[in-house]
Amino acid sequence: MGRKPTITREGLLEIAEAIVRSEGAAGLTIDALARAAGISKGGVQYSFSSKDDLVRALIERWTHQFDELLGEMDDVPPANLVRKYIKVMRSSQAAMNAKMAGLMIAYIQNPQNVMETRQWYRSMFERLGGGASEAQAARVALLAVEGLFLLRIAGIDEDGEWSVFLDDVESVFERLLEKK
């Protein structure tokens, strides 16, 4: 009978997140994860065959958590969907800091990951489809929020500006909706 595993795949992902928070994306390696978990490199590779596999699992985990925070999106009017989106982005600031977002750079180097990311965004834009002014304002607000997310990767939030910029997007979005 084999030895019971002392650390799970989820446990390794928790430790990997801690590494990224403390050392940045560059500090996340299979070797560093093995050391932090107190297991062999082979033990890590049992769950994640490569760093790309590990990064992909982290991104999938965060995407799943983000989608759970968004909740049900079917049949939600575009303006309400974007309001929910902004609220979730605001509440998930701590988890989505620039160091963690930096993993996106490694993630998008894999063409399969890029395809999956495109599909996720396409589904969002399908929900925000149509020519109505509400739908147009919702698309613009979503693009602005996503632009802010990408700027965080470049470290724009060093002085806490993220929240102020998010307030700006939200304020302009609401003004656009009032004009319709």
N, C-alpha and C positions, 0 to 999 in steps of 0.2 A: 504494500500500500504506500503510495507516494506521500510526501510531506504536504501538509495543508499550506496553501499560500498565506503568507503573513501580510501581504499588501496587495490590494486590488488595483485594477485599472483606474477606477475612480480615485483611489488613494494616490496613485501616481500623478493623475491630473491635478489633484489638489497641491501636491508638492511642486509640480511643474509651474503652476500659477504663482506659487510663493517665490520660486526662483526668478521668474520673469519680473515680479514686483520688486524684488530686492536687487537683482543684478541686470535687469533689462533683457531684451530678447536675445542678445548675443550670448548671454550667460547660460541659456538653455541648450544643453547638449545631452545626449544619451548618457555620457560619462558623469556629468554633473548631476543628473537626475538619479543615477544609480548611487552615487555617493550620498546625496541628500536623503535618499530612501533607505540607505543602509543595506542595499542588495547589490548583486553583481550586474554588470552591463547586460549579460545574457538574460537576467531576470527582467530587466526593463524591455529588452528586445523581444521577450516573450509576448508582451502586451503591445509594444510599438516597434515595428521592424526597422524603422528609420526615424530620423528627426522630422522628415516631412510627414510621416504618419502621426507622430506626436503633435506637431503643430496643427495638422488637420483635425485631430481629435479635440484639441483645445478650442479651435475656431468653431467646430460643430457644437461643442458644449456651450460656448458663449452665445452662439446663434440660437440654440434651443432655449437657453435661459431668457434671451431677449424676446423671442417669440412668445414664451410663456407670460412674460410681463405685458406684452401687447394684448394678449388674450384673443378672444374670437374676433376675427377681422371680416368674415363674410357678411355681406349686406350692411356694412358700416358705411355711412355716407363719407365721402372724401374728406370733408372738413373735420369730422369727428375722428377719422382714422389718423389724420396728421396731428390733431391735438393729442391723441393717445401716444403717437410716436414721439412727439416733443416731450411729453411728460415722462415717458420711459427713458429717453435719452438723458433727461435731466436727473432722474433718480438713479441711473446706472453710471453716473460720472465716476465714482470711486473705482468701480470695476473696470472701466474702459479708459484707464489713464494712458498716456502716450507710450509708456514702455510696453504695455500689453498690446496696444494697437500696432506697435512696431512688428509684431508677429505677422500682421497682415502682409507685410512686404515679403516675408518668406513664403507665406501661404499662396500668394498670387503668382509665384514663379512656376507653379504647377498648372498646366493647361486645364486639367480636369477640375481643379478648384476654381479656376476662372469661370468655367462653364456653369458650375453650380451657383456661384455668386451672381452671375448674369441672370440665371433662372429665378433666383430669389428676387432680384430687383425688378425683373419683368413682371413677376406676380404682383409686386407692390404697385407698379405703374398701371397694370390692368385694373386693379382696385380703384385707382385714381383716374381712370379713363374718362373720356368724354370731353365735349367742348364747352360745357357749362363753366361759368366764371368761378364757381366754387371748386370744380375739379382742377382748373388751371391754377388757381391760388394754392391748392393743396399740393400740386406737383412742384411748383416753385418753392414752397416751404420745405418739402421733402428734400429737394435738391440742395437747398441752402443748409439744412441740418447735416446732410451727408457731406457737404463741402467742409463744414466745421469739423466733422469727424476726421476727414482726411488731413485737415490742417493740424489737428492734434497729433497726428503721427509725426509732423514736422516740429512739434514742440511748442506750438503757439500758446498753450495753456499754462506756461510756466508761472504767470502772474495771476491765474484764476480768471482770465478773460473769457473763457469758454461760456460761463454762465451768463455774462453780460451779452455776449453775441447771441446766445440762445434766446435771451429775453428780446433782443432786437428782432430776430426772426419771428418769434411768436407775436410780437406787437404789430409788425408789418402784415403778417398773415391775417390777423383779426381785422385790421383796417381794410384789407382787400375784401374780406368777406362782407364787411358793412356796406361797401360800395355797390354790391351787386343788386 
